Amino acid sequence: MLSSLLIFGLAALSTALPTVDLIPRAAEAAAKPYMLRGVQSPIFHLYLQGLPGNKSQPVMGPEASGEYFNIGSTIQSTNTSMYLNINAATTSYKSLTFSAISSGTPWALEGDTIITSTGSTFGRQLNFLVCASSKSGYYDLFLQTGSDTPSGKTCSNYQTIHLPCLC
């Protein structure tokens, strides 16, 4: 009898408690603006933003000047309303620009990682190339689809860009 009461009590308690999902889903993560950050040297905890003095040039820079982005099949700054676009190039590294108009819908999230989607012109890519910018403390950002790097620049290959910790 006591075991029956205990089982009944636990069953009633478990149905009365709300369900809590502790793991954010990519769709939920994309529902609000986030800063985008680097996770390894030399861009560890640097954030995506327009270069001071040239807001159409995407760079990784200090958190204090980092921008917030709506993320989906496009990436749009909530600070400037400009879209992150990928420029055509014959090299494996593709320059990126911020523009008033989106040039396509190549972006996606894989967990907390920014990627180009499988269905995009670039296929599924998650690697970026960063090169020291002409402005100290900033790094120019390129989509990387292979292993080329610009000659004469100090660069770091195979970087990834992420949402902040969703823990």
Helices and strands as residue ranges (DSSP letters): H 2-16, H 26-29, E 37-38, E 47-51, E 54-61, G 63-65, E 69-71, E 75-77, E 83-86, E 93-99, E 107-110, E 113-116, E 128-132, E 139-144, E 155-159, E 161-162
